[in-house]
Amino acid sequence: MNQILSVERQTKKKRSSIHSIIMVFAIILIIFGIGLTSTGAYSYYKNLSNNFNNSIVSEASTKPVITIERENASIINIVVTHDKELVNVTYTLNNEDPVQINGNSQTEIQQEVELPVGSSTIAITAEDINGISSSYSSSFEVERKPTITLEQVENKIQATTESEININYVMYYWDDDEQNAEQFTINDVRDVRLIDVLEGTHTLTIVAVDVEGNETIKTQKVIGDNKPVIDIVTNGEIFAIKATDDQGLAKIEITLNSNETLTEEITGTEYSTNINLEDGENRLTVVVYNINGLTETSRVKYTKE
């Protein structure tokens, strides 16, 4: 009887042990399954996220398009277009200082650039509102073009245009009034023209184009003012010097014979002084400057007995 009870107890213990093992194994399988499911879900989410981000980057990474149009032999036109707002465009010509063009939130920018005679290389960069940029470079050759020299003569500007080949035309205008520009057909290698100066301070622009289309543009600030006036008289003992200017005097230089030059800073619209004569020949030179930098020179000679 005792033996039968012992066998039954052992059998029950074995069954209980097997059941525990099965339960533990089942729990391990459940945990493993949950882990696999979580890993798969995370990978799926990560792939979706990456694809979404890649789509955004791909859409945002379109770059500005830079092209150059040749207007004529010496003028090119930079054209930058984009499907987004442009922040700035910068170009460098022949390794000179960079020139920056403000984009002003536009999607298209154009800028004319004048090329010097000889070989030129231009490098251009453009950047959009997202910080995406593009670059472009090209080389050009300009064989020759007219030269313009400006000189102030009294109340006029003398413009001298010279070229190795015939000049087609010369055009000039004041300030930004290009619509009222004066244009002259030349058909020669040299042209000298006197231009009336406007009163006050203005900007004169002169354009010269030869028969091959080579263009030169010269811009200069011009002050519409007359030179000072000098009046010198003598009574045999002194030189009486008088200087006047309608805008204002700045400086006077007086030299008698080989003596040291007397220099004096002056103000106002009138100035007068006396210089004693020396025995014998007296050579006097007077130079007067006005506040606009214009000068007048007067030379006189008198022999004191």
C-alpha positions in Angstrom: 0.0 0.0 0.0 2.8 2.4 0.9 4.6 1.5 -2.3 1.5 2.4 -4.4 1.2 5.8 -2.7 4.8 6.5 -3.3 4.5 5.8 -7.0 1.5 8.0 -7.4 3.3 10.9 -5.6 6.3 10.5 -7.9 4.0 10.5 -10.9 2.3 13.6 -9.8 5.6 15.4 -9.2 6.8 14.5 -12.7 3.6 15.8 -14.2 3.9 19.0 -12.3 7.5 19.5 -13.3 6.7 18.9 -17.0 3.8 21.4 -16.8 6.1 24.1 -15.3 8.6 23.6 -18.1 5.9 23.9 -20.7 4.6 27.1 -19.1 8.1 28.7 -18.9 8.7 27.7 -22.6 5.4 29.2 -23.6 6.2 32.5 -21.8 9.6 32.6 -23.5 7.9 32.1 -26.9 5.4 34.9 -26.2 8.1 37.3 -25.1 10.2 36.4 -28.2 7.1 37.0 -30.4 6.5 40.3 -28.9 10.1 41.3 -29.4 10.0 40.3 -33.1 6.7 42.2 -33.6 8.1 45.4 -31.9 11.3 45.2 -34.0 9.4 44.8 -37.2 7.0 47.6 -36.3 9.9 49.9 -35.5 11.8 49.0 -38.7 8.6 49.7 -40.7 8.1 53.0 -39.0 11.8 54.0 -39.6 11.6 53.1 -43.2 8.4 55.2 -43.6 10.1 58.1 -41.8 13.2 57.9 -43.9 11.2 57.8 -47.1 9.2 60.8 -46.0 12.3 62.8 -45.1 14.0 61.8 -48.3 11.0 63.0 -50.2 11.1 66.3 -48.4 14.9 66.7 -49.0 14.5 65.7 -52.7 11.7 68.3 -53.1 13.7 71.1 -51.4 17.0 70.4 -53.1 16.3 71.8 -56.5 19.1 74.3 -57.3 19.1 77.8 -58.9 19.7 77.7 -62.6 22.5 80.0 -63.8 22.9 81.0 -67.5 24.8 83.7 -69.3 23.5 85.6 -72.4 26.0 87.4 -74.6 24.5 90.8 -75.4 27.4 92.0 -77.6 31.1 91.7 -77.9 31.8 93.3 -74.5 28.5 92.9 -72.5 27.1 89.7 -71.0 23.9 89.3 -69.1 23.8 87.0 -66.0 20.4 85.3 -65.7 19.4 83.3 -62.6 16.1 81.5 -62.3 14.6 79.2 -59.6 11.3 77.8 -58.4 12.0 79.3 -54.9 13.0 82.7 -53.7 16.6 83.8 -54.3 18.5 85.3 -51.4 21.6 86.5 -53.3 23.7 86.2 -56.4 27.4 86.8 -56.3 29.8 87.1 -59.2 33.6 87.5 -59.5 35.3 88.8 -62.7 38.9 88.0 -63.2 39.5 87.3 -59.4 38.5 90.9 -58.5 36.4 91.7 -55.5 33.1 89.8 -55.5 30.0 91.7 -56.5 26.9 90.8 -54.6 23.4 91.2 -56.0 20.5 91.2 -53.5 17.9 88.6 -54.5 15.0 90.6 -52.9 13.0 87.4 -52.7 12.7 87.2 -56.5 12.7 84.0 -58.5 14.5 85.5 -61.4 17.5 87.9 -61.4 19.3 89.5 -64.3 22.5 91.6 -64.2 24.6 93.1 -67.1 28.4 92.9 -66.8 30.9 94.8 -68.9 33.9 92.7 -70.0 37.4 94.3 -70.3 39.5 93.9 -73.3 41.3 90.5 -73.4 40.5 87.2 -71.7 38.0 87.2 -68.8 36.7 84.5 -66.5 33.5 85.0 -64.5 32.4 82.8 -61.6 28.9 83.0 -60.3 27.1 81.6 -57.3 23.4 81.7 -56.4 21.7 80.8 -53.1 18.0 80.3 -52.4 15.9 80.9 -49.3 16.6 77.3 -48.1 20.4 77.7 -48.3 20.6 75.6 -51.5 23.2 77.0 -53.8 24.7 76.4 -57.3 27.8 77.6 -59.1 28.7 78.5 -62.7 31.8 79.8 -64.4 32.7 80.7 -68.0 35.4 82.4 -70.0 35.1 85.2 -72.6 37.4 87.0 -75.1 37.1 90.7 -76.0 39.6 91.7 -78.6 39.1 95.5 -78.6 36.7 98.3 -77.8 36.6 102.2 -77.8 38.3 104.3 -75.1 36.6 107.4 -73.6 38.5 110.3 -72.0 36.6 113.1 -70.1 38.1 116.5 -69.4 36.4 119.6 -67.9 36.9 122.7 -70.0 35.4 125.8 -68.5 31.7 125.0 -68.1 31.8 122.1 -70.6 33.0 118.5 -70.6 35.2 117.5 -73.5 34.6 113.9 -74.3 37.2 112.2 -76.5 36.4 108.8 -77.9 39.1 106.7 -79.8 39.0 103.3 -81.3 41.2 101.0 -83.4 38.2 100.5 -85.8 35.5 102.9 -86.8 33.1 104.1 -84.0 29.5 103.4 -84.9 27.9 105.9 -82.5 28.5 107.9 -79.2 25.6 108.5 -76.8 25.5 110.5 -73.6 22.9 111.3 -70.9 22.8 112.9 -67.5 22.0 111.0 -64.2 19.5 108.2 -65.0 17.7 109.9 -67.8 18.7 107.4 -70.5 15.4 108.0 -72.4 16.5 111.5 -73.3 20.0 110.5 -74.3 21.8 112.4 -77.1 23.1 110.0 -79.8 25.5 110.8 -82.6 26.6 108.6 -85.5 30.4 108.8 -85.9 31.8 106.4 -88.6 35.4 107.4 -87.7 38.1 106.2 -85.3 38.1 109.4 -83.2 35.4 111.8 -81.9 35.8 114.9 -79.8 32.6 116.4 -78.4 31.9 119.3 -76.0 29.0 118.7 -73.6 27.3 121.5 -71.7 27.5 121.0 -68.0 24.4 121.2 -65.9 24.4 123.5 -62.8 25.0 121.6 -59.6 26.3 118.1 -59.1 25.3 115.5 -61.7 26.4 112.1 -63.1 27.4 112.0 -66.8 27.2 108.7 -68.7 28.8 108.2 -72.1 28.4 105.1 -74.2 30.6 104.4 -77.3 30.0 101.5 -79.6 32.2 100.5 -82.5 31.1 98.9 -85.8 31.7 95.4 -84.4 29.4 96.0 -81.4 32.1 96.5 -78.8 30.8 98.8 -76.2 32.5 101.1 -73.6 30.6 102.9 -70.9 32.1 105.7 -68.8 30.4 107.3 -65.9 31.7 110.4 -64.1 30.4 112.8 -61.5 30.5 116.4 -62.8 30.2 119.6 -60.8 28.5 122.3 -62.8 30.6 125.3 -61.7 32.8 128.0 -63.3 36.4 128.5 -62.5 37.4 131.3 -60.1 38.1 134.7 -61.5 41.4 136.5 -60.9 42.0 140.2 -61.4 45.6 141.7 -61.0 46.5 145.4 -61.3 49.5 147.4 -60.4 50.3 151.1 -59.6 54.0 150.6 -60.0 54.6 149.8 -56.3 52.3 146.9 -55.6 50.4 144.1 -57.3 46.7 144.3 -56.2 45.2 140.8 -56.4 41.5 140.1 -56.3 39.9 136.7 -56.6 36.2 135.9 -56.7 34.1 132.7 -57.1 30.3 132.4 -57.0 30.5 129.1 -55.2 33.2 129.9 -52.7 37.0 130.2 -52.6 39.2 127.6 -50.9 42.9 128.4 -51.4 45.3 130.8 -53.1 49.0 130.4 -54.1 51.1 133.4 -55.0 54.6 133.3 -56.4 56.7 136.4 -57.1 59.9 135.7 -59.2 61.9 132.9 -57.7 60.7 133.6 -54.2 59.0 131.0 -52.0 55.3 130.4 -52.9 52.9 132.0 -50.4 50.0 129.6 -49.8 46.8 130.6 -47.9 43.6 128.9 -47.0 40.7 131.3 -47.7 36.9 131.3 -47.4 34.1 133.3 -48.8 33.4 134.4 -52.4 35.9 137.3 -52.5 39.5 137.7 -51.5 42.0 140.5 -52.0 45.7 141.1 -51.1 48.7 143.3 -52.1 52.2 142.2 -53.1 55.1 144.6 -53.0 57.0 144.9 -56.2 60.8 144.4 -56.3 63.2 146.5 -58.3 63.6 145.4 -61.8 61.5 142.7 -63.5 58.6 141.2 -61.5 57.0 138.0 -62.7 53.9 137.1 -60.7 51.9 133.8 -60.7 48.6 133.4 -58.9 46.7 130.1 -58.6 43.2 130.1 -57.0 41.1 127.1 -56.0 37.4 127.1 -55.3 35.5 124.8 -53.0 34.6 122.4 -55.8 38.3 121.8 -56.8 38.3 124.0 -59.9 41.4 126.2 -60.4 42.4 129.3 -62.3 45.9 130.5 -62.9 47.0 134.1 -63.9 50.5 135.3 -64.8 51.6 138.9 -65.1 54.9 140.7 -65.7 55.9 144.2 -64.7 59.2 146.0 -64.6 59.8 148.5 -61.8 62.1 151.3 -62.7 
